[in-house]
Every structure is written in C-alpha cells, then in structure tokens.
Amino acid sequence: MRSVTWNPWHGCRKLSAGCKHCYVYRIDAKYERDSAEVRKTQNFRLPVKKDRQGRYKVESGTLIYTCFTSDFLLEEADAWRAEAWAMMRERSDCTFLFITKRIDRFLECAPPDWGDGYDNVIVCCTVENQDRTDYRLPYFLKIPANRKEIVCSPLLEDITLSPYLTPEIACVTVGGESGDGARVCDFDWVLHIREQCVRAGVPFHFQQTGANFRKNGRLYKIPRNRQHEQARKAGINIPE
C-alpha cells in the first residue's frame, strides 16, 4: 500500500517520560525552532488538494500517516481538528492512522458522527512504561474505533500488557528509542510483550531496536539507519 505523511499541525508539549528525547524537538532544535509552538502547516489540506484536472493529489487507497510531528488530540489544536476530521470523512477512499499519548481526550475530541468509528481511521495509543500503560489503556479500551493498535515506543521498561489485549486490539508494535541520549531497550522486554501477544492471539510487530539495544546482557550501539533492519532480522513478528 502506498503511503504519505500528513502533518496538519506542527509542535507539541512534552507529556510523559516517552517525550524526553522527542525526535520533533531534536529536529526543530537544529533549525532553532520552538517545538512547543503549535501551528497549522502549509499542508493542512493535503488530503483534499486537487490537481488541475480536479483529481485528488493523494491517490485513492493511500495510507496517510497523520500528525507525526504533533499529537492529533493536542489541546492547542482543538480549533482545527473538526476540519481535519471532515477531510478524513471526505477521503473515505484512503486510510488515516494517528498515534496519540492523549487518548484520555478522545471522546471529547471525536466528531459528532463518529459513532462506532470511521471505517478508514486507525487509532493508535502509545505507551512507554507500566505507569502510562495502566493509565492510558483503560481509556483506550473504552473508545469506539474501527481499528485499534497499541504502540509501545519508546519502550523504556518491561511492560505487562495482558489485561488490555482484548480481541479489539488489532496489533501491538514495539520499538526502542533513537537519537542522542537514547535510553536502553532490552530484548527481553520485547520478547515478553511478544509472549503476551501470542497468548492473546494479537499480531505483533518489532519495528526498531533503538540506538542502545541490550540483548543477553550485552549492550549494542545500533546506527539509526540499521535499527529497523536489525529488528526485522530478529524474525519475531507475528503477522495478521
């Protein structure tokens, strides 16, 4: 499936431990931009832009990664979100995926016609440690959505997910932390989450090792351009 990234707004406020080394802050710092300043982007209307022939520039069937330089449920974006939902509704021929740390705001941010969820929207809740797992996932299980995925990234410690791996969870994705000062991701933690997914019958995806990856007690420094490759080589994914 072809994919594009759509960032309707840029900037965010750090919320929890997983935000400490946020890649958006890291990249913005190189250009002396304030990542805490939330603003609409020039690509705000990307999904519904048309060419001179009146055809959508984003092709039908595209997977649209949504709001990856902010949080789709960020309070500062409340005034713009209704229009974003409307574009998702208009482009029912595409699939939208967003990841949020603010799942506790979902019900107040959902559009009036959300019902059981838009068929073309994937909602992902991210957790990084047990504390945020036990806080966010009960909210996550209560929301209606066509497809729900859990993202354990950056994985900062061993996590017990089993109480939340209900049949409505379509996939669990795990990844270590990248960038300068990246905290360690231990392969045992990854395998533990995988074991829980096996027992629950939930698909599992090991996305990336992170920069500091510990396996069998040994710490490996993994270059950024090899972190996805090394995760794939582990051969532990459980496909749908």
Sine and cosine of phi, psi and omega as CSV:
sin_phi,cos_phi,sin_psi,cos_psi,sin_omega,cos_omega
0.00,0.00,0.77,-0.64,0.06,-1.00
-0.93,0.37,0.44,-0.90,-0.03,-1.00
-0.59,-0.81,0.44,-0.90,0.13,-0.99
-0.66,-0.75,0.30,-0.95,0.08,-1.00
-0.95,-0.32,0.75,-0.66,0.01,-1.00
-0.85,-0.53,0.92,-0.40,0.06,-1.00
-0.94,-0.35,1.00,-0.03,-0.04,-1.00
-0.92,0.39,-0.48,0.88,0.12,-0.99
-0.62,-0.78,0.34,-0.94,-0.09,-1.00
-0.77,-0.64,0.60,-0.80,0.02,-1.00
0.96,-0.27,0.48,-0.88,-0.08,-1.00
-0.31,-0.95,0.23,-0.97,0.13,-0.99
-0.94,-0.33,0.72,-0.69,0.03,-1.00
-0.90,0.43,0.68,-0.74,-0.17,-0.99
-0.87,-0.49,-0.58,0.81,-0.11,-0.99
-0.48,-0.88,-0.08,-1.00,-0.09,-1.00
-0.84,0.54,-0.57,0.82,-0.02,-1.00
-0.91,0.42,-0.29,0.96,-0.04,-1.00
-1.00,0.06,-0.12,0.99,-0.16,-0.99
-0.79,0.61,-0.71,0.70,-0.02,-1.00
-0.92,-0.40,0.69,0.73,-0.06,-1.00
-0.78,0.62,0.77,-0.64,-0.04,-1.00
-0.92,0.40,-0.47,0.88,0.02,-1.00
-0.91,0.41,-0.72,0.70,0.05,-1.00
-0.88,0.48,-0.63,0.77,-0.03,-1.00
-0.91,0.42,-0.69,0.73,0.00,-1.00
-0.95,0.33,-0.69,0.73,0.00,-1.00
-0.87,0.48,-0.57,0.82,-0.02,-1.00
-0.87,0.49,-0.53,0.85,0.00,-1.00
-0.91,0.42,-0.46,0.89,-0.04,-1.00
-0.95,-0.32,0.24,0.97,0.02,-1.00
0.82,0.57,0.64,0.77,0.07,-1.00
-0.99,-0.16,0.53,-0.85,0.02,-1.00
-1.00,0.02,0.96,-0.30,-0.05,-1.00
-0.93,0.37,-0.34,0.94,-0.01,-1.00
-0.99,0.16,-0.15,0.99,0.06,-1.00
-1.00,0.08,0.91,-0.41,-0.07,-1.00
-1.00,-0.08,0.80,-0.60,-0.05,-1.00
-0.58,-0.82,0.50,-0.87,0.13,-0.99
-0.92,0.39,0.52,-0.85,0.01,-1.00
-0.98,-0.18,0.20,-0.98,0.04,-1.00
-0.92,0.40,-0.35,0.94,-0.01,-1.00
-0.99,-0.11,0.35,0.94,-0.07,-1.00
-0.80,0.61,-0.62,0.78,-0.08,-1.00
-0.98,-0.20,0.37,0.93,-0.06,-1.00
-0.76,0.65,-0.73,0.69,-0.08,-1.00
-0.88,0.47,-0.43,0.90,-0.08,-1.00
-0.93,-0.37,0.15,0.99,0.06,-1.00
-0.93,0.37,0.59,-0.81,-0.03,-1.00
-0.83,-0.55,0.41,-0.91,0.06,-1.00
-1.00,0.06,-0.11,-0.99,-0.07,-1.00
-0.92,0.38,-0.33,0.94,0.03,-1.00
-1.00,0.00,0.04,1.00,0.03,-1.00
0.99,0.14,0.25,0.97,0.02,-1.00
-0.99,-0.12,0.56,-0.83,0.06,-1.00
-0.87,0.50,0.70,-0.72,0.04,-1.00
-0.95,0.33,-0.55,0.83,0.10,-0.99
-1.00,0.07,0.88,-0.47,-0.12,-0.99
-0.93,0.37,0.47,-0.89,0.09,-1.00
-0.86,0.51,0.62,-0.78,0.01,-1.00
1.00,0.02,0.02,1.00,-0.03,-1.00
-0.97,0.23,0.63,-0.77,0.17,-0.99
-1.00,0.04,0.85,-0.52,-0.08,-1.00
-0.95,-0.32,0.96,-0.29,0.07,-1.00
-0.96,0.27,0.88,-0.47,-0.24,-0.97
-0.95,-0.32,0.79,-0.61,0.16,-0.99
0.89,0.46,0.80,0.60,-0.03,-1.00
-1.00,-0.02,0.03,1.00,0.15,-0.99
-0.89,-0.45,0.39,0.92,0.06,-1.00
-0.30,-0.95,-0.38,-0.92,0.12,-0.99
-0.80,-0.60,0.79,-0.61,-0.08,-1.00
-0.87,0.49,-0.44,0.90,-0.03,-1.00
-0.98,-0.20,0.27,0.96,0.01,-1.00
-0.86,0.51,0.70,-0.72,-0.03,-1.00
-0.85,0.53,-0.64,0.77,-0.05,-1.00
-0.91,0.41,-0.23,0.97,-0.01,-1.00
-0.98,-0.21,0.14,0.99,-0.05,-1.00
-0.82,0.57,-0.60,0.80,-0.07,-1.00
-0.94,0.33,-0.33,0.94,-0.09,-1.00
-0.97,-0.25,-0.26,0.97,-0.19,-0.98
-0.93,0.38,-0.58,0.82,-0.01,-1.00
-0.85,0.53,-0.65,0.76,0.02,-1.00
-0.93,0.37,-0.59,0.81,0.05,-1.00
-0.90,0.43,-0.70,0.71,0.07,-1.00
-0.85,0.52,-0.65,0.76,-0.02,-1.00
-0.89,0.46,-0.61,0.79,0.04,-1.00
-0.93,0.37,-0.61,0.79,0.07,-1.00
-0.89,0.45,-0.64,0.76,0.01,-1.00
-0.91,0.41,-0.68,0.73,0.01,-1.00
-0.89,0.45,-0.64,0.77,-0.03,-1.00
-1.00,-0.08,0.84,0.54,0.00,-1.00
-0.92,0.39,-0.17,0.99,0.03,-1.00
-1.00,0.07,-0.03,1.00,0.06,-1.00
-0.88,-0.48,0.29,-0.96,0.05,-1.00
-0.93,-0.37,0.76,-0.65,0.00,-1.00
-0.95,-0.32,0.70,-0.72,0.03,-1.00
-0.78,-0.62,0.81,-0.58,0.12,-0.99
-0.76,-0.65,0.48,-0.88,0.00,-1.00
-0.89,-0.45,0.72,-0.69,-0.06,-1.00
-0.70,-0.71,0.56,-0.83,0.19,-0.98
-0.99,-0.14,-0.03,1.00,-0.09,-1.00
-0.91,-0.41,0.69,0.73,-0.05,-1.00
-0.89,0.45,-0.37,0.93,0.04,-1.00
-0.92,0.38,-0.21,0.98,0.04,-1.00
-0.99,-0.13,-0.05,1.00,-0.18,-0.98
-0.84,0.54,-0.76,0.65,-0.10,-1.00
-0.89,0.46,-0.53,0.84,0.04,-1.00
-0.99,0.15,-0.23,0.97,-0.02,-1.00
-0.97,-0.22,-0.20,0.98,-0.05,-1.00
-0.93,0.35,0.52,-0.86,0.02,-1.00
-0.95,0.31,0.39,-0.92,-0.06,-1.00
-0.85,0.53,-0.49,0.87,-0.05,-1.00
-0.99,-0.15,0.31,0.95,-0.06,-1.00
-0.87,0.49,-0.66,0.75,0.01,-1.00
0.84,0.54,-0.84,-0.55,0.05,-1.00
-1.00,0.04,0.11,0.99,0.00,-1.00
0.90,-0.44,0.52,-0.86,0.13,-0.99
-0.96,0.28,0.68,-0.73,-0.03,-1.00
-0.89,0.46,-0.38,0.93,-0.10,-0.99
-0.96,-0.28,0.29,0.96,-0.02,-1.00
-0.86,-0.51,0.81,-0.58,0.07,-1.00
-0.98,-0.22,0.83,-0.55,0.01,-1.00
-0.97,-0.24,0.84,-0.55,0.00,-1.00
-0.89,-0.45,0.75,-0.66,0.06,-1.00
-0.95,-0.30,0.78,-0.63,-0.03,-1.00
-0.98,-0.21,0.65,-0.76,0.05,-1.00
-0.69,-0.72,0.51,-0.86,-0.05,-1.00
-0.83,-0.56,-0.33,0.94,-0.01,-1.00
-0.50,-0.87,0.01,-1.00,-0.07,-1.00
-0.93,0.37,-0.59,0.81,-0.01,-1.00
-0.86,0.51,-0.75,0.66,-0.02,-1.00
-0.96,0.28,-0.47,0.88,0.09,-1.00
-0.89,0.46,-0.75,0.66,-0.06,-1.00
-0.96,0.28,-0.34,0.94,0.06,-1.00
-1.00,0.07,-0.75,0.66,-0.16,-0.99
-0.99,0.14,-0.63,0.77,-0.16,-0.99
-0.93,0.37,-0.52,0.85,0.13,-0.99
-0.86,0.51,-0.62,0.78,0.10,-0.99
-0.90,0.45,-0.69,0.72,-0.05,-1.00
-0.86,0.51,-0.67,0.74,-0.03,-1.00
-0.93,0.37,-0.37,0.93,-0.04,-1.00
-1.00,0.08,-0.31,0.95,-0.08,-1.00
-0.99,0.12,0.55,-0.83,0.12,-0.99
-0.99,0.12,0.71,-0.70,0.05,-1.00
-0.35,-0.94,0.54,-0.84,0.00,-1.00
-0.92,0.40,-0.60,0.80,0.02,-1.00
-0.56,-0.83,0.76,-0.65,0.01,-1.00
-0.86,-0.51,0.70,-0.72,0.07,-1.00
-0.74,-0.67,0.56,-0.83,0.07,-1.00
-0.97,-0.24,0.73,-0.69,0.02,-1.00
-0.88,-0.48,0.92,-0.38,0.02,-1.00
-0.99,-0.11,1.00,0.08,-0.10,-1.00
-0.34,-0.94,0.73,-0.68,-0.12,0.99
-0.95,0.31,0.73,-0.68,0.00,-1.00
-0.96,0.27,0.89,-0.46,-0.12,-0.99
-0.95,-0.32,-0.21,0.98,0.01,-1.00
-0.26,-0.96,0.13,-0.99,0.08,-1.00
-0.91,0.41,0.70,-0.71,-0.08,-1.00
-0.79,-0.61,0.69,-0.72,0.16,-0.99
-0.99,-0.10,0.93,-0.37,-0.02,-1.00
-0.98,-0.22,-0.27,0.96,-0.19,-0.98
-0.73,0.68,-0.67,0.74,-0.03,-1.00
-0.88,0.47,-0.29,0.96,-0.11,-0.99
-0.94,-0.34,0.01,1.00,-0.03,-1.00
-1.00,0.02,0.94,0.35,0.01,-1.00
-1.00,0.08,0.21,-0.98,-0.01,-1.00
-0.85,0.52,-0.35,0.94,-0.02,-1.00
-0.98,0.22,-0.20,0.98,0.04,-1.00
-0.99,0.16,0.89,-0.46,-0.11,-0.99
-0.99,0.12,-0.44,0.90,-0.05,-1.00
-0.21,-0.98,0.47,-0.88,0.16,-0.99
-0.86,-0.51,0.81,-0.59,0.04,-1.00
-0.92,-0.39,0.68,-0.73,-0.04,-1.00
-0.82,-0.58,0.64,-0.77,0.05,-1.00
-0.42,-0.91,0.54,-0.84,0.08,-1.00
-1.00,0.09,0.06,-1.00,-0.08,-1.00
-1.00,-0.04,0.66,-0.75,0.03,-1.00
-0.96,-0.30,0.11,-0.99,0.11,-0.99
1.00,-0.01,0.10,-1.00,0.02,-1.00
-0.89,0.47,0.70,-0.72,0.03,-1.00
0.97,0.24,0.22,0.97,-0.03,-1.00
-0.83,0.56,0.70,-0.72,0.04,-1.00
-0.99,0.14,0.40,-0.92,-0.12,-0.99
-0.93,0.37,0.65,-0.76,0.20,-0.98
-0.92,-0.40,0.83,-0.56,-0.05,-1.00
-0.99,-0.14,0.74,-0.67,-0.03,-1.00
-0.87,0.49,-0.50,0.87,0.03,-1.00
-0.89,0.46,-0.59,0.81,0.03,-1.00
-0.91,0.41,-0.65,0.76,0.01,-1.00
-0.89,0.46,-0.72,0.69,-0.02,-1.00
-0.91,0.42,-0.56,0.83,0.02,-1.00
-0.90,0.44,-0.68,0.73,0.04,-1.00
-0.90,0.43,-0.65,0.76,0.04,-1.00
-0.87,0.50,-0.70,0.72,0.01,-1.00
-0.86,0.52,-0.65,0.76,0.01,-1.00
-0.92,0.40,-0.61,0.79,0.04,-1.00
-0.92,0.40,-0.63,0.77,0.03,-1.00
-0.87,0.50,-0.73,0.68,-0.02,-1.00
-0.89,0.45,-0.57,0.82,-0.05,-1.00
-1.00,0.01,-0.15,0.99,-0.04,-1.00
0.95,0.31,0.55,0.84,-0.03,-1.00
-0.95,-0.30,0.75,-0.66,0.06,-1.00
-0.84,0.54,0.52,-0.86,-0.09,-1.00
-0.72,-0.70,0.66,-0.75,0.01,-1.00
-0.71,-0.71,0.87,-0.50,0.09,-1.00
-1.00,-0.03,0.97,-0.26,-0.17,-0.98
-0.99,0.14,-0.75,0.67,-0.04,-1.00
-0.40,-0.91,0.48,-0.88,-0.04,-1.00
-0.97,0.25,-0.49,0.87,-0.21,-0.98
1.00,0.04,0.14,-0.99,-0.07,-1.00
-0.97,0.24,-0.54,0.84,-0.01,-1.00
-0.87,-0.48,0.98,-0.21,-0.15,-0.99
-0.90,-0.44,0.84,-0.54,-0.02,-1.00
-0.97,-0.25,0.78,-0.63,0.04,-1.00
-0.65,-0.76,0.79,-0.61,-0.03,-1.00
0.81,0.59,0.62,0.79,0.05,-1.00
0.99,0.15,-0.06,1.00,-0.01,-1.00
-0.96,-0.27,0.70,-0.72,-0.03,-1.00
-1.00,-0.09,0.79,-0.62,0.02,-1.00
-0.91,-0.41,0.68,-0.73,0.12,-0.99
-1.00,-0.08,0.92,-0.40,-0.09,-1.00
-0.96,-0.30,0.87,-0.50,0.04,-1.00
-0.86,0.50,0.49,-0.87,-0.07,-1.00
-0.82,0.57,-0.63,0.78,-0.09,-1.00
-0.98,0.20,0.03,1.00,0.01,-1.00
-0.86,-0.51,0.01,1.00,-0.10,-1.00
-0.93,0.37,-0.63,0.78,0.07,-1.00
-0.94,0.34,-0.66,0.75,0.00,-1.00
-0.87,0.49,-0.71,0.71,-0.01,-1.00
-0.92,0.40,-0.57,0.82,0.06,-1.00
-0.91,0.42,-0.67,0.74,0.02,-1.00
-0.89,0.46,-0.64,0.77,-0.02,-1.00
-0.90,0.44,-0.38,0.93,0.03,-1.00
-0.90,0.44,-0.44,0.90,0.08,-1.00
0.90,0.45,0.61,0.80,-0.08,-1.00
-0.92,-0.40,0.10,1.00,0.00,-1.00
-0.91,0.42,0.54,-0.84,0.07,-1.00
-0.89,-0.45,0.97,-0.23,-0.06,-1.00
-0.95,0.31,0.32,-0.95,0.05,-1.00
-0.95,0.31,0.00,0.00,0.00,0.00
